[in-house]
Amino acid sequence: MKLSTKLEDVYTAVSKCLRCSMCTYSEWPDNYTICPMYLYDKCFAYSGGGLMYIAKSLIDKQLNFDSKVSDLLYTCSGCLACDDICEIIPNSEPYVRPFDIIRLMRYEAVKRGLVSDGRMRDIQEQIQKYEEIISSKKENTLGIPKKIYNNNADKILFVEWSFLTSQQKIYNSVLRVLEKIGEPIAGISDGGLNLPDLYDLGYWEQMEDFLATKFDIKGLKGKEIIFINPHSQEFFVHRFPEIISGYENIKSWHISEFILDALQKGKLRMKKRSKQIKVSYHDPCYLGRGLGIYDPPREILSLIDGVDLVEMERNRRNSFCCGARARDYYFQDFSKKTTLERLNEFKKTGADLMLTACPYCQVIFQKMMPDTKNIVKDLTEFIDETTE
């Protein structure tokens, strides 16, 4: 969706909503509830379709755009379930999906000053931090091992700055696995400015100013970018072509795809396991529904001796959100209850270990259930432990 899109531009699209409630459920015949807000309180307003009706009512001026509307918009976890299954909204100009329209309403909420001053300060601090980091930038500040680091390499590791602090354990595992694979790697970082967050939360003016003055895409042409966080990858793959004029899509790899490719080519070897382990894999929303990457993590696990994969009831495109990006603005403890819903589903599998392939998922699972720190891991951590 272009940053110049206005709420009035999506009127035809939101008017087409049939109130079929398919955006709240998985595919037939299972029909699992997969919209976190609808599961919390089964009212149509608390669903992708309900938010489409709110958009229509705002355009028709039948509903005031106030703090209650804003709170509901920011409560949505952005799990993309409605985007994945709805075939009605995307077929009308400007050919956008339900969560695009939710992003657009969030942008309107930001413009109207309906977002807390604290959140606005957080965004400004991100931008200031980015400028400080970039101004002091040195070659290979990302800790990529000298054995594989090559600033002119065709493959580039994209690193969110948070990996160097709060998610360093995952990042260290990624670096060790890449060193074992042995291919030359360069590195780039977001420098602390989380563009997917700016976009999803409606801070479009701040993002547009940044892209116009500080972001240079030219150096990435002809390169292949390896992503650890699927949110960043989804933004590069799907959002950049919409918002940057002349952007040519860049070949991207999620780290799970890169690892699978290395295993299939014999560049990475598995250790022999002496014990059988039962694992369950959680499909992250943006890796699965956002990028369509479901099989590579499972194919990797199938190549490891002694690993028995047990699926959770809701899996693949029917996976339930981890709750990391849900907010408690409208429902009390909404994020926590969303996370616990998924953790309880994992416990029913009887698996010894839950694996995921998105750092946000791992962090929220461990935060909500501290006793799971040893049984919830990122896929790359597990691969690092099982390869040589």
C-alpha positions in Angstrom: 0.0 0.0 0.0 1.4 3.4 -1.0 2.0 5.9 1.9 -0.2 8.4 0.0 -3.3 6.1 0.4 -6.2 7.8 2.2 -8.9 6.2 4.2 -11.5 7.3 1.7 -9.6 5.4 -1.0 -10.5 2.0 0.6 -14.2 2.8 0.8 -15.2 0.4 -2.0 -13.1 -2.4 -0.5 -14.5 -2.2 3.0 -18.0 -1.9 1.6 -17.6 -5.3 0.1 -17.2 -7.1 3.4 -20.0 -9.8 3.6 -19.8 -10.3 7.4 -19.1 -14.0 6.6 -16.7 -14.2 9.6 -14.3 -16.3 7.5 -11.5 -14.0 8.7 -12.0 -15.4 12.3 -11.7 -19.1 11.4 -9.3 -21.5 9.7 -10.1 -23.5 6.6 -12.9 -25.9 6.4 -13.4 -28.6 7.8 -11.5 -27.8 11.0 -12.7 -24.2 11.4 -10.4 -23.4 14.3 -10.7 -19.9 15.7 -7.5 -18.2 14.7 -8.2 -14.4 15.1 -6.9 -13.6 18.7 -9.4 -10.7 19.3 -12.4 -12.8 18.2 -11.3 -15.7 20.4 -11.0 -13.3 23.4 -14.6 -12.0 23.0 -16.7 -13.6 20.2 -18.2 -10.3 18.9 -18.0 -9.5 15.2 -16.6 -6.0 15.9 -13.5 -7.7 17.4 -12.4 -9.3 14.1 -10.9 -8.3 10.8 -14.3 -8.0 9.2 -15.5 -5.9 12.2 -12.6 -3.5 11.7 -13.6 -3.2 8.1 -17.1 -2.1 9.2 -15.5 0.4 11.6 -13.4 1.8 8.7 -16.6 2.2 6.6 -18.4 3.8 9.5 -15.5 6.3 10.0 -15.6 7.2 6.3 -19.4 7.6 6.4 -19.0 9.7 9.6 -21.4 7.4 11.4 -18.7 6.8 14.0 -16.4 9.2 15.8 -12.7 8.6 15.4 -11.9 8.7 19.1 -9.5 7.0 21.6 -11.8 3.9 21.9 -11.5 3.3 18.2 -7.7 3.8 18.4 -7.4 1.5 21.3 -9.2 -1.3 19.4 -7.0 -0.8 16.3 -3.8 -1.1 18.4 -5.1 -4.1 20.3 -5.1 -6.2 17.0 -2.0 -8.4 17.0 -1.5 -8.1 13.2 -1.4 -11.9 12.8 -2.4 -11.7 9.1 -5.1 -14.4 9.5 -7.7 -12.2 7.9 -5.2 -11.3 5.1 -4.6 -14.9 4.4 -8.1 -16.1 4.1 -10.2 -13.1 2.9 -10.9 -13.2 -0.9 -13.3 -10.3 -1.0 -11.5 -7.1 0.3 -8.4 -7.5 -1.9 -10.4 -7.7 -5.1 -11.5 -4.0 -5.0 -9.3 -1.0 -5.6 -6.8 -0.1 -4.3 -6.3 -3.9 -4.0 -5.2 -4.0 -0.3 -5.8 -6.6 2.4 -7.6 -6.1 5.7 -4.4 -5.5 7.8 -3.3 -2.9 5.3 -6.6 -1.1 6.1 -5.9 -1.5 9.8 -2.5 0.1 9.3 -4.1 2.9 7.4 -6.5 3.6 10.3 -3.6 3.5 12.7 -1.9 6.2 10.6 -5.1 8.3 10.8 -5.1 7.7 14.6 -1.5 9.0 14.8 -2.4 12.1 12.7 -5.3 12.8 15.1 -3.1 12.6 18.2 -4.9 9.5 19.5 -1.7 7.6 20.3 0.0 8.1 23.6 2.8 10.6 24.0 5.0 7.7 25.4 4.7 5.8 22.1 5.6 8.9 20.1 8.6 9.4 22.3 9.7 5.8 21.7 9.5 6.4 17.9 11.5 9.6 18.1 14.1 7.9 20.3 14.4 5.1 17.7 15.2 7.7 15.0 17.7 9.5 17.1 19.4 6.3 18.1 19.6 5.3 14.5 21.3 8.5 13.6 23.8 8.1 16.4 24.7 4.6 15.4 25.1 5.4 11.7 27.2 8.4 12.4 29.7 6.2 14.2 29.5 3.3 11.9 32.6 1.1 11.4 33.2 -1.8 9.1 31.9 -5.1 10.4 30.5 -3.8 13.7 28.0 -6.7 13.6 30.5 -9.3 14.9 30.4 -11.5 11.8 33.3 -14.0 12.1 36.4 -13.0 10.2 36.5 -16.4 8.6 33.4 -15.7 6.5 33.2 -11.9 6.6 33.6 -10.2 3.2 32.2 -6.7 2.7 31.8 -7.4 -1.1 30.0 -10.7 -0.7 26.9 -11.4 -2.7 25.1 -12.6 0.4 24.3 -10.0 3.1 23.0 -10.8 6.6 20.4 -8.3 7.7 20.6 -7.7 11.4 18.1 -5.8 13.6 20.1 -3.8 16.2 18.1 -5.5 19.0 19.9 -8.8 18.2 23.1 -7.3 19.5 21.4 -6.7 22.9 18.2 -8.5 23.9 18.4 -11.3 21.3 22.1 -11.8 21.3 21.8 -15.6 22.1 19.8 -16.2 18.8 22.2 -14.0 16.9 25.3 -15.8 18.2 23.7 -19.1 17.1 23.1 -17.6 13.6 26.7 -16.5 13.3 28.1 -19.9 14.4 25.8 -21.7 11.9 26.9 -19.4 9.1 30.5 -20.0 10.1 30.0 -23.7 9.8 28.4 -23.3 6.4 31.5 -21.2 5.4 30.1 -19.0 2.6 31.3 -15.4 2.4 28.9 -13.0 4.1 28.6 -9.2 4.4 26.3 -7.5 6.9 23.9 -4.6 7.2 21.8 -3.4 10.1 18.6 -1.5 10.7 20.7 0.6 13.1 18.0 0.5 15.8 15.3 1.9 13.5 12.6 -0.7 13.1 10.9 0.2 9.8 8.3 -2.6 10.0 7.2 -1.3 13.3 7.0 2.3 12.0 4.9 1.0 9.1 2.6 -1.3 11.1 2.0 1.2 13.9 1.0 4.0 11.5 4.1 6.3 11.9 4.2 6.8 8.1 5.3 10.4 8.1 8.4 9.6 10.2 9.2 6.6 8.0 8.7 8.6 4.8 11.1 11.3 6.0 13.6 8.7 6.8 13.3 6.8 3.5 13.6 10.1 1.6 16.7 11.4 3.3 18.7 8.5 4.8 18.0 5.2 3.2 20.0 4.0 0.2 18.7 0.9 -1.6 21.2 1.1 -4.5 23.9 -0.8 -2.8 21.7 -3.9 -2.4 20.9 -4.4 -6.1 22.2 -7.8 -7.3 22.7 -9.0 -3.7 20.9 -11.7 -1.7 19.8 -10.8 1.8 19.5 -13.3 4.6 17.0 -12.4 7.3 16.7 -13.7 10.8 13.4 -11.9 11.6 10.6 -12.6 9.2 9.0 -9.2 10.0 11.9 -7.5 8.4 11.9 -9.9 5.5 8.2 -9.5 4.8 8.7 -5.7 4.9 11.6 -5.8 2.4 9.8 -8.3 0.1 6.2 -7.0 0.1 6.2 -3.4 1.4 9.3 -1.8 -0.2 7.9 -2.4 -3.7 4.7 -0.6 -2.7 6.3 2.5 -1.0 9.6 3.1 -2.8 9.5 4.3 -6.4 11.7 2.2 -8.7 12.4 -0.5 -6.1 13.4 -3.8 -7.6 12.7 -6.8 -5.4 15.8 -8.3 -4.0 16.3 -12.0 -3.6 15.8 -12.9 0.0 16.4 -15.9 2.2 15.0 -16.6 5.6 17.7 -18.1 7.8 15.7 -21.4 7.8 15.8 -21.5 4.0 19.5 -20.8 3.9 20.2 -23.6 6.5 18.1 -26.1 4.5 19.9 -25.2 1.3 23.3 -25.7 3.1 22.2 -29.1 4.5 21.0 -30.3 1.1 24.3 -29.3 -0.5 26.4 -30.9 2.2 27.8 -27.6 3.5 26.4 -28.3 7.0 26.6 -31.6 8.8 24.5 -33.0 11.6 25.9 -34.5 14.8 24.8 -38.0 15.7 22.2 -37.8 18.5 22.1 -40.4 21.2 18.7 -39.5 22.5 15.3 -39.3 20.9 13.6 -35.9 21.3 10.0 -34.9 20.6 9.6 -31.3 19.2 6.7 -29.2 18.1 7.2 -26.3 15.7 5.3 -23.0 16.0 4.6 -21.2 12.7 5.3 -17.5 13.1 2.6 -15.4 11.5 5.0 -13.4 9.3 7.1 -16.3 8.2 4.1 -18.4 7.4 1.1 -16.3 6.4 3.3 -13.3 5.5 6.0 -15.1 3.4 4.5 -18.5 2.7 7.4 -20.3 4.3 6.1 -23.4 6.1 8.1 -26.3 4.8 11.8 -25.4 5.2 11.8 -25.5 9.1 10.0 -28.9 8.9 12.3 -30.2 6.3 15.3 -29.3 8.4 13.9 -31.2 11.4 13.2 -34.2 9.2 16.9 -34.4 8.4 17.9 -34.6 12.0 18.3 -38.1 13.5 16.3 -38.7 16.6 13.9 -35.8 16.2 10.2 -36.6 16.2 8.0 -33.6 15.0 4.6 -33.4 16.7 2.3 -30.8 15.2 0.1 -28.5 17.4 -3.6 -28.7 16.5 -3.4 -25.3 14.8 -0.4 -25.2 12.4 0.8 -23.9 9.1 -1.6 -21.3 7.7 -4.0 -22.1 10.6 -1.3 -21.4 13.2 -2.4 -19.3 16.2 -0.5 -16.1 17.0 2.1 -15.9 19.7 0.7 -12.6 21.0 4.0 -10.7 20.9 2.5 -7.8 19.0 -0.9 -7.8 20.6 -1.6 -4.9 23.0 -3.7 -4.6 26.1 -5.3 -1.2 25.1 -8.8 -2.5 24.7 -8.8 -5.9 26.5 -7.2 -6.4 29.8 -4.2 -8.8 29.7 -5.0 -9.5 26.0 -1.4 -10.1 25.0 -0.7 -12.5 27.9 -3.9 -14.5 27.3 -3.1 -14.8 23.6 0.4 -16.2 24.4 -0.9 -18.6 27.0 -3.5 -19.9 24.5 -0.7 -21.0 22.3 1.5 -22.3 25.1 -1.4 -24.5 26.4 -1.8 -25.9 22.9 1.9 -26.8 22.8 1.6 -28.5 26.2 -1.1 -30.8 24.8 1.3 -32.2 22.2 3.5 -33.7 25.0 6.6 -32.5 23.2 9.8 -31.9 25.0 10.7 -28.8 23.0 8.9 -26.0 21.2 10.8 -24.5 18.3 10.0 -21.3 16.4 11.7 -19.2 13.7 10.9 -15.6 14.8 12.7 -13.9 17.7 9.5 -12.1 18.8 7.7 -15.4 19.3 10.5 -16.9 21.4 10.8 -13.8 23.6 7.1 -13.6 24.4 6.8 -17.3 25.1 9.7 -17.1 27.6 8.4 -13.8 29.1 4.9 -15.2 29.8 6.1 -18.6 31.0 9.6 -18.2 32.5 9.8 -21.9 33.3 9.8 -22.5 29.5 13.3 -21.0 28.9 14.8 -24.4 28.5 12.0 -25.8 26.3 11.3 -22.9 23.9 14.1 -22.2 21.5 14.7 -20.5 18.2 15.3 -22.9 15.3 18.8 -21.6 14.8 19.7 -22.3 18.4 18.6 -25.9 17.9 20.5 -26.2 14.6 23.6 -24.7 16.2 23.4 -27.4 18.9 22.9 -30.3 16.5 25.5 -29.4 13.8 29.2 -29.5 13.5 
